[in-house]
């Protein structure tokens, strides 16, 4: 006998819960009869327990399409809300465990804390209070501008004082506090610890919830993202030739203008993705569109802003914390434009009045529960008028509390007038802008609350978790996403595979949305391009003639064959020398002193041959090796030493890569990730020099393919290094 089919019912969400319950009871449906509920698109969907077949109005019974839509939207929101919470907890737990596990000195050696600082006021920036903390010793740290730090007397987990890093110098760090910092933060020795920014998680959660009942026309884009509706085509709009764009870039521009809802731009390394996005934004803005342009990182947003700033006709506003905006672009910041608005003097006067009212209120006793002893505020005012005491509270205290209540009303009124004018002014400025630029997270800020746009343009699409991309994407009926899913994925601490797959990757891999791949690269010598091109892009990339044969611009020929300009790609093999990896005490990160010694020698010779230190970059996968190299290269502070993550989107004339791993087990860990290798190799313009232990690396893909490729090229070399004990000794001193 066939099982009875499941019974689903729907009721409008705008019915109060009590009304929905009464309606259900009218037809014999009690709360206990309901197996599960979902909410989306203006309805509550009920699944009844098997066996119950009530006779309800036909309009209550949804068709299969509506059932599927409501369940898909609801389940997506709930799934990602849980994933965000797990990621937030993983990040928080990781940071707290790190602080608990290691001493302050150890955390400082890892670049995660700074000790022994004393502060002095450094003025104000808009409504932020700046403090410069310094010490005699040099500050070596991974903490950088825009990071959130805990400020403490030495016990960070007992502190609730946080600030945003404005900048880091040789022996100082400047912080921005949203409130006047306490006296101890200026008078006593303090410690700074890198901490978690919880705001972004909260904004993503709030945005997810907003997806549930989206109005038109934003619903359509959401449904495409959730694979509920097919995406429309992106035919090429007819436009005149655009100077400075190659054929794939022009195709991307034309298709973005002709798209119906959503379009993807796949930009491999050096193919001019940001340039193309800039032209896309300019073309849409010229049609009178109000555009939101975002990326996950402040650096990427500022890169877009810098390129757009060359177009003097565009009205641009950059929304974000001043500490996270490049100082050269500060004139575009919302805070700067607010100070130049006609309303600003009135805002300042209202701010002065509100602060005066708050100071006056502070002169009196705040009616805390302990003081009130169960009395209402109205009762306090009445007793004060009569000059009476009550419940053991003296008449004098009651009079003081009454004055506090009166002044509180004035204070709140003053702050409300201030907030109202400031909010209206900000809204006016944002509405008047052609392009509003912000990080994805800032789209969820109060400044952009409720604001909609004609087009959302999102860069770094492949480096963002889905909920981050949705923050800007759901603010417009049409969107352009740009990225490269063959480079680094989103950074995720919780090790949840679903979070590591970006929306960009899902859409382009499943061919759900029209896309154009940029194929002409303008960065690197064609030999440097060749292996990543074969490994990751099916050979689709071509080097523009302007860079195809670029060579190392040395003033005199280097003596070391590894630096020979006629070989753009070299692998220096340490397998025949003592070059073992080393795990420093109480560290989970590897270093390789022998490789570091060779890198120091090569940097020294490159500089002697006329290569500017700022045009040399060193990439290594391990933080311990980064720290060792920075210590060795103190005389070359302009040589950048970073992990792969720190170099994505960057380029240098010369890139040196230290793979670090060297062991009998032939274990390489995450170093074998092909996307990380792709990013590392494609940062170089004219010279790529890699160093590592071939015997350890080669058994692991993609290194097997790399060595096979190296041996097949006449303009690439594998050079075996001999025993160089002196180099190892120098690196370990």
N, C-alpha and C positions, 0 to 999 in steps of 0.2 A: 504493500500500500504506500503510495507516494506521500511524503511529508508535506504538510500544508506550507505554502510559501510564506515568507516573512511579511509582516504587515508594517508598512511605514505610513506615518501621518506627518503633515506639516501645519504649523500655525504661524502667523506673522510675529516677528520679534518685537514689533512695536506694541503688541498687546502686553500689558503688565503681567508678570508671572502669575499673580493671583487670578487674573481673568483667564489665562490659558488653563490653569488647573481646574477652574470651575467648568469651563467648556468641556474639558476631557472627562470630568466626573459626570457631566450630564449624559454622556454616552457610555457610562460604566467603566471608564478607564481611570484607575487609581494610580498613584505614584509607584506602587509595587508592581503594577502591570507593565511598566516601562523598562525595557532592557538597556537602552542607551539613547543618548541624545547628541545631536550635532547642531551647530549654529553657523549660518553663513547666508549671504545674499538676502538678508531681510527676513529669514525664516528660521524656525526651530524645527528640526527633523527628529521625529520620535520613532524608535524601533520598538514595537510591542513584543512581549514575550509570546512564544508559540502557544497556540490554543485559544487565544483571544481574537475574535473576529467581530468587532463592533460595527454597527451600522451608523456610519458617520457621513456628513455631507460630502458629496463627491469632490468638492474643491479642496478638501483636506488631504486627498490621496494624490501624492506627487507621481509624475511619470518617472521612468527610469533615468532620463537625462537630468532632471532636477535632483533626484536622489544622489546621483553620482557627483554632481557639481557640489552640492552642500557637503557631502562627506569628504571629498577631495580637498576642498578649501579648509574645512575644519581640521582634518587630520594633518595637513601640511603645517598649519599654524601651530598645532599642539606638538608635533614632532620637532619642529625647529625651535620652539620655545624650550623644550626639554634639552635639546642639544646645546643651545646657548647657555642654559643654566649649568650644564655639565662643563662646558668650556670655561665659564666664569669661575666655577669652583676649582677647576684644575689649575687655572692661572693663579688664583688666590692661594690655593694650597701649596703650589710650587714655590711661591714667593715666601710664604710664612715658614714652610719647612726649611727653605734655604737660610732664612734669618735665624731659625732655631738651631740648625745643624752646624753652621759655621760661625766662628768668632767675627767680630767687626773687622779685625785685621785681615782675616782670610777673605771676607767679602770684598774688602777694599782691593785685595790683590786680584780678585776676579773682575774688578771693575764695576761692582754692583753697589758699593757704598763708598762714602768719603768721610773720614774721621778728622777730628781735631780742628774744626773750623770756627772762626769767630766772625760775626756779622756786623755790618754797619749799613745804615739806611742809604739807599741809592736813588732816592726820589720816587716819583710816581709816573705811571704810564696809563693815561686815561683814568680808570678807577682802580688800577692795580697798585699795590705797594711793593716797591722793589727793595731787595736787600742783597748786598754783595757779601758773600762769605769767602774768606781767604785764609791762607796759612803760608808759612815760609817754604814748606816742602812743595815740590811739583805735584800737581793733581793728574794722575793717570786713571782714566775711568771710561766705562762704556756709557755712562750717563750723558745724555746730550740734550740740546734744545728741544723743548716740547714735552719732555718726560715729566711724569708726576713723581715727586719724592716725598718720603716721610721725613719730617724734621723732628729730632728728639734730643734729649740730654744724654743719650747713650743707650736707651732701651726702646728701640723703634716700635715694638709690639705694644708698648704702653702709651704710645703717642697717638693723638688724633689730629695733629697739625700737619697739613700737607701744603705743597706749593708746586708751581710749574717752573721748570728750568727755562730761563731766558737765554743763557749762553754759558760756555765753559772756556776759561782761559788757562794759561800755564799754571797759575797757582791761585785761581779764584773760580767761583761759580756764582752766577747771579740768578736769584729766584724772584718770582712774582707771586705775591700773596693776594687773595681776593679780599681779605680783611686785614686790618692793622695787626701785625704779628705781636704775640705776647712779649713782655719785657725780657723774659728769660731767653727768648730766641735771639736777642741782640746782646745780652750781657754775659751769657754763659757760653762755654764751648759746646758746639753741637755736632751731631752726626746726621748725615743724609743717607737714606736708603731708597733705592729704586723701588717703586711700588706699582700696584695695579690701578688702572683707571676704570672704574666701574660704570662710568656714565655711558660709554658706548654700548655696553650690554643692555642697559635699561632702555636706551633709545631703540635698539633693534627689537626688543620685546614689544615695546609700545607700537612700533611700526607694523610688526607682524599682526598685532591685534587689529590695527586699522584696516588690514586686508580683508577682514571678515565681511564687512558690509560696505565695500567701496561703491561710490556712485559712478555713473557714467560721466566722462568717457574713460576714466582710469581703470574701470573694471576689465575692459578689453585686454589691456596689456598684462594685467594680473592673470587672466585666463590663458593667455599664450604661455606665460612663464610656468603655469601649473599644468600645461599640456591639456587644457580643457577645450581650447579652440586652436585651429591652425593659424599660423602667422601669415599675414598678407605678403604679397610680392614686394620686391624693391626694384622696379624697372628704372632704367637710367633716364634721368631728367635731361632735357635738352638745354645745355648751357654752352656758352662760348668757351674756347680754350682758356685755361687758367695758367698763368705764368708760374713756373717753378714746380709744377706737379708732373710726375711721370704718369705713364698710362694706367697702372694699377691704382695709384693715388687718385687720379681723375675719375676712374671708375667708381671708387669708394665715395667720392664726393657726389657724383651724379646719382648713385643709387641711394645715398642718404637723403637726397632731395626728393627722390621719387618713391621712397618707402611708404608703406601704409601705416605700420605701427612700430616695428623694431628691425634694427639692422646691426650686423656685427662687422667690425674691422679687425682682421687678424694681422697683427704687426710683429713679425719676427725681428730679431736684433738689427738695429741700424737701418730699418726700412722707412723711417720718417713717420712713425705713427703719430707722434705729437704734432708734427707739422700738418699732417692730414686732418687730424681732429680740429686744429686751429682753423683750417680752411672750411671745414664743415660748420663750425660755430659761426664764422664770419658770414658764410653764405645764408644760413638760416636767419641770422640777426638782420641781414639786409632786407629780409622779407617782413620785418617787424615783429619777429617772434621774441618772446620772453624766454631766455634760455638758462637752464641750471647746468653748470659744468662741475663735475666732481671727480675725485679719485679717493682711494683709501688712505693715501699718505699725504702729508702736507707738502713734501718735496714735489710730488707729481702735480699737485694743484698749483703750486708756485711756478713749475715749469710751463704749464698751460697759460697761466696768467702772464708770465714774462713774454711769451710769444704773442699773445693777444694784445699786450700793451703797445706793441709796435703799430697797431691800427688805431690811430688817434681818434677815429670816428666812433669807436665803441665806448659806451658807458659801462664801466666794469666795477664790481664791488666784490671784495674778498671777505667772506665771513669766517671768523675764527679767532682763537685766542692770540693776542698780539705776540706772545712768546713763540708761537708756532708759525708765524708768517715771516718770510725772508725780509730783512730790514730794508732792502732796496726796493721792496714792493709795498712798503707800509702805507704809501699815499693812497693805495686802492682799498685799504682795510675799511671795514664798516665803522670801526671806532674812530678812525681818522675823519671819515666823511661825516660822521655824526658831529664831531667837534667843529666842522666847518659849515654845518647847517644853520639856517636863519633862526631856528628854534633853540639853538644850543645855549644861548645866554639865559633864556627863560628856564631851560632844564637845570642849569647851574644854580639859578636862584631858588628853584623849587628844592633842589638837593640841599642847599644851605638851610632853607626853612625846615626841611624834614630832619636834618641832623641837629638843628637847634632844638626842635621839639623833642627829639629823642634824648638829648642831654638834659633838658628840663624834666622829663619823665624820670630819668635815672636818679634825680634828687630825692625821690620819694620811695616808700616801701612797696615793693611789688606784691600784689595779693596772691601769694603762693598758697597751695592747699594747706601747708602747715600753719600759715598765718590766718587763713580764712576760717579754719576749723568748722567747715560745713556751711558757712554763710555764703549767700549769693552776692554778686556785685551790687545788685539793687539794694540789698539789705545793708551793705557797707555804706553806700551813699546816703541812705536814710538815717543810719546811726550817726554818721559824721555830721549831718545837718542838725541832728538833735544834740550833738556833743556827748553821746553816750558810749560806754564800753559794753562789751558783750562776750560771753563765753571765755572769759579770762583774757580777752584782748583789750588792751588799754584804749581809752578814747583817743589818745595821741596817735597810736598806731593806726587806729581806724581812720582818723583824719588824713594821715599820710597815705594810706591805701586808697582813700577816696580821691585824693589829688592825683595819685598815679593813674587811676582809672580815667579821670578827666583828661589828663595829659596824654594818656594812651590813645584816646579817641582822636585827639588833635594830631598826634604823631601818625596814626594809621591813615588819617585823611590826607595829611601832607605827602606821605609816601605813595598813596594811591594816585594823587594828582601827578606826582613825579613819574610813576610807572606808566600812567596813561599817556602823558605827553611824549615820553621817551619811546614807548611802543608805537605810537602813531607816527612819530618822526622816522623811526627805523623802517616801518612798513612803507612809508612814502619813498624813502631812499631806495629800498629794494625793488619796489614796483617800477620805479623810474629807470632802473638799470637795464641795459640790454642783456648783460650776462652776469649772473650771480655765481661766484666760484666758492666752493667749500669742500671740506672732506665729507665723505659719506656720513660720518657720525654727526657732523655739524648740521646736516639737513634735519636732524631730529631735535635741534636746539630750539629754545624759546624764540630766538630771533626769526626763525623760518617757520614757526608753528602756523599751520593752516595755509601756507602760501603755495600756490600752484603755478605751473609753468607750461609753456607750449611744447618744449622739448627738453629732455634730459640727456646729457652727454656724459658718459662715465668712462674714465680711463682706468688702467690697471685692473680691468674686469676679471682677468684670470688669477689675480692675487687676492681676491676678496671672497669671504664666505658668502653664501647666497643671501642671508638676511642683511648683510652690509650693502650689497648691490641694490637690494630692494628699497633701501631708504631713499635714494634719489629717483629710482626708476618709477616708483608709484606716485611721484609728484607731477607727472606729465602724461598725456595720452600717447606720446611718441618718444622713442628712445634710440640712442646709438651707444653700443657697448664696444669698447676697444680693449684688446689684450693679446696675450700669446700663451695659450695653454701648454706650449712646449717649453716654457720657462718655469720659474718657481711657482708652486701652488700656494694657496693661502697658508699662513703660518698658524698652526693649531697645536695647542699643548695637550689637549685631551686625547689625542690619538684616535679620534673618531673619523673613519674614512669618509663618511658622507660629508663632513664639514670640509675635508681637504679638496673636495671637488667643487670648483666655482660654478656659478650660474653660467658664466661665459663658456666654460668647458662643456657643461651639459648640453647647452643649446647648440654649440658648433659641432660637437662630436656626433650628436644625433640628427644633425641637419634639420633642426626644427625652425631655424630662422635664417633668412638670406644673409650671406656673408661674402666679403671680398678679402682676399689675402694680398697684402703688399709684398712684392717680390723683388724689388730692386733695393739693394742695401748700399749705403753711402759711408760706412764706417771703416771696414777692414779690408786688408789685402785678400785677394780671392783664395789664396792658399789657407789663410786663417779661417775663412768662411767655409771651406770645402767640407771638412769632416762634420761639423755641426749640421751643415746643409743636407748631407747624405743621411746622417743619423736621425734627424728630427723633422726635416721638411721635404723629404722625398726628392731632393735635388732641385726644388722649385726656385730657389733664390739665385739671383745673378748679381755680380758686383758691378756697380757703375764704373765706367772707364776712369772716372776721376780718382778712384781709390783702388782699382783692381791690382795695380802694380806698385802701390805705395811702399816705400822702404824706410827703414829706420834713419831719421835725420841726424846722423852723427857728424861731428866736426872732424873727427879723425877715426880711422878704423880701430875697432876694439881688438885686443890681443887674444882674448878668450874665444875659442871657436864657437862656444855656445851663443855668443852675442853677434856672430857674423850676420850683417844685414842682408846678405844674399839668401839666407835661409829664414823665412818669416816664422816658421814653426820648428821648435827644437824640443826634444825630450831628453833631459839629463838623467841618466839611469844610475842609481846608487847601489844596485844589487851586488856589485863586486867590492863594496867597501863596507865598513862598519857604520851603519846609518840607521840603527834601530829606533823605533818609536819609543817614547818615554811617557809614563803616566806620573805626573808630579804628585807628591804626597797630598792626600785628602782632596784629590781632584778627579773628576770624571772626564776630563778633556786631555787629549794627547798633545805632546809636542815632539819635535824632532830637531835636536840641536845641530846635527850635521847638515840637514837641509837648510836650516836657518843661517849657518855659517856661509854656505855657498851663496845664498841670496844676498847676504851683506856684501860679499865680494863683488857680485854682479852689479848691485846698485852703485857701489863705489866706482866701478869701472865705467858704467853707463854715464854717471854724472861727469866723470873725468873726460868722457868723449863728447860732452856737450848736450846731453839729454837733461832737461830741467827736472829736478826731483818731483815737481807737481805733475809731470807727465808719466810718472812711473807708479804703477799700482801692484800691490801684492795681495793675492787671494789665497786663503787657506781655510779649510773647513773647520778647524778647531780653535777655540778661544785661547787655549794655552799657547798654541803656536803664534796666534796674533799677539799676545802679550810678550812672548819671548822676542819676536821680531821687532816690536815697537821699542823694546828696551835696547836691542842691538842697534837700531837705526835712529838713536836719539840725535845724532848729528845731521840727520835728514828728516826733519819734522814734516816736510811737505810730501814725503812719500806716503801714500795712503796704504794702510794695511788693514784689511777687513775680511770678514767672512763672505761667502758667495751672496748671502742675503743683503749684505751692505753694499754690494756693487751692482745689483740689478738696476738697469736703467742708466748706468754710468759707462764711461769709456776712458781709456788712457792710450797714449802712444805705445807704451810697453806694458805688458801684463806678465808678471811672474806668478806661477802657481806652485804652491807647496802642498803635495798630497799627504804628507806626514806618515801615513801608515806603512810600516815595514816590520813584518813578523813572519815566523815560520808557518803559522797557521793560514797564511794568505787571507787574513780577515781584513776587510776594508770598511765594514759598516755602511753608514749612509753616504759615504764618499762615492759609491757606485751608482747613485741616482743619476740617470742620464740627463734629467732636466738641470741638475746642479752643474754637471759637466758642461752642458750647452751654455749656460749663463757665464760660467767662468771663462771658457775659451773665447766667447764672442765679445768680451770687453776690450780686447786688444785691437789697435788700429794697424800697426806696422810690424810688431814683434810680439810673439807669444813663446815664452820659455817656461816649460814645465819641469819640475824635478820630483822624482819619486823612485820607489823600488819596483822595477818592472816585474821581478819574480813574485812580489806580493800582489801587485795590481792586475797583471795580465789574465790570471784565471777568472777574474770577475768581469762580467759585462757591465758597461760597454767598453772596458779597457782592452779586451781582446780585439775588438774591432778597431780601436784607436791605434794599437801597435801594428796591426795589419795595414791600416791606412798609412801610417808613418813610413813603413818599409816600402810602400808602393809609390811614394812621391819622391821625385828628384829634388824638389825644393823644400823638403822637410828632412830632419835628421834625428837619429837616436845616437846620443853620445854617452859612452860609458865613462863614468867618473872613477878615478883611481882613489887609492887610500889618501885621505887628507886629514890626518889626526889633528893637525893644527887648527883646522876649521872647527872641529867639534870642541876643542878646548876653548877656543875663543867664544863660542856660543854659550858655553856653560859657565864662563867666569862670573 
